[in-house]
Structure formats: C-alpha cells, structure tokens
Amino acid sequence: MAKLCLGGIITVLLLCAVSLVIGKLGLIPTTAASVPPTLERELATQALNASMMRRAPHVADPYPPNDENLIAGMRVYTMNCAVCHGALDVKASPLEHSFYPPAPQLILKPIHDPEWRTYYVVRTGVRYTGMPAWESVLSEQDMWRVTAFLSRVENLPAGAASYWQELYAPRQ
C-alpha cells in the first residue's frame, strides 16, 4: 500500500513538473484565436460549474417576464452583449473567435441554464474569458431583463417576438 501511495505522489509531482516546464518554455499557445484543447475546456467547464453551484445565489427574477421587460432586455442585449455574442439578426458575431475560449453565440445557440445562473454570469462575469462583470455598469433591473430575454429567446411572447421581427424583418 505504501508503494502505491508513493507511486501516486511521484506521478502527481512529475505531472506538475512537466506542466511547469511546458509553461516556462512557452510551449502552450496563448493566442486568443486558438482553439482550446478538449482537456482544458472540460476542466475549465467543470471548475466554472462547481464555482457557480457553490457561490451563485439561487434567486428568482423579481421582475415579471412581460413584453415590456423582455423588449427592454433585447435593447440591453443589443447595446451591451451583441458585439461579442451575436446580434438579433441571427448571425454570428465577427468577434466570436477573437476570444479564448470563443464567445458563445447566444442567439444562434441559446443557453438553457437556470435564470439564477445566467444572472450570476451577467452580474459577476467569468474570469479568463473576456466576459466582464456588469454589476457596476447596468442596473439590477437591466441585468434581470437581459437574463429574462436570454432565457426565453426561443419562445418569446407574441408582443416581444413581434418587436424583434419588426426590427429585423427584411425591408423591400
């Protein structure tokens, strides 16, 4: 049993040493346009999920998801989020692959996270991704409005859907 523990400790120390050498020699690509390796993406996703489960308050949206608030959420999204996450014209952002990891395209591929999680990301940002914390820029109501919009982007009520269609319907 002692040899097994010693072997495990030596293996971990060797992996750490190899990782340090690789990092110190500059062998890890650091450009924002590179594709994250699968292992890195998996580890980062697991760390993000665990951190949010531990730190994010599981709160409900205090504002009703009515047409007024959803349309306001569309406006907040257009003014603050669309440049990175894709505009309401349902096209990918030209900056999508300028981030490491790439910025999710929230209109093309809507998220299916609980609202408390989306609100937490909007409010606090995500380290090492380019996603800023909006809590000192947007009001609490505007952060909830954009959260409500993103949570319902695939099934907006008639009034909000009509507003979106009027904005982006092809003009002749």
Residue pairs with C-beta under 8 A, 6 or more apart in sequence:
22 28
31 100
32 98
32 99
32 100
32 130
33 97
33 98
33 100
34 100
36 44
36 100
36 101
41 101
44 101
44 128
48 126
52 117
52 120
52 121
55 120
56 116
56 117
56 120
57 116
57 120
58 114
58 116
59 116
59 119
60 115
60 116
61 115
61 119
61 144
61 147
61 148
62 144
63 69
63 141
63 144
63 145
63 148
65 148
65 151
65 152
65 157
66 157
67 157
67 158
67 159
67 160
67 163
69 144
69 145
69 148
70 145
70 148
70 149
70 152
70 156
70 157
70 160
71 159
71 160
71 163
72 142
72 145
73 142
73 145
73 146
73 147
73 148
73 149
73 150
74 88
74 149
74 160
74 163
74 164
76 138
76 142
76 145
76 146
76 149
77 85
77 88
77 106
77 146
77 149
77 150
78 87
78 88
80 134
80 137
80 138
80 146
81 106
81 146
82 88
82 93
83 93
83 95
84 93
84 95
84 96
84 99
84 103
84 130
85 93
85 103
85 104
85 105
85 106
85 107
86 92
86 93
86 96
86 105
86 106
86 107
86 108
87 93
87 107
88 107
88 164
88 167
88 168
89 168
90 107
90 108
90 168
91 108
92 105
92 108
93 103
93 105
95 103
96 102
96 103
96 105
99 129
99 130
100 129
100 130
101 129
103 129
103 130
103 131
104 111
106 150
106 153
107 153
110 150
110 153
110 154
111 118
111 150
111 151
113 151
115 147
115 148
115 151
118 147
118 150
118 151
119 143
119 144
119 147
121 131
122 134
122 138
122 143
122 146
122 147
123 133
123 134
123 135
123 143
124 133
124 135
125 131
125 132
125 133
125 134
134 143
135 143
138 146
149 156
149 160
152 160
156 164
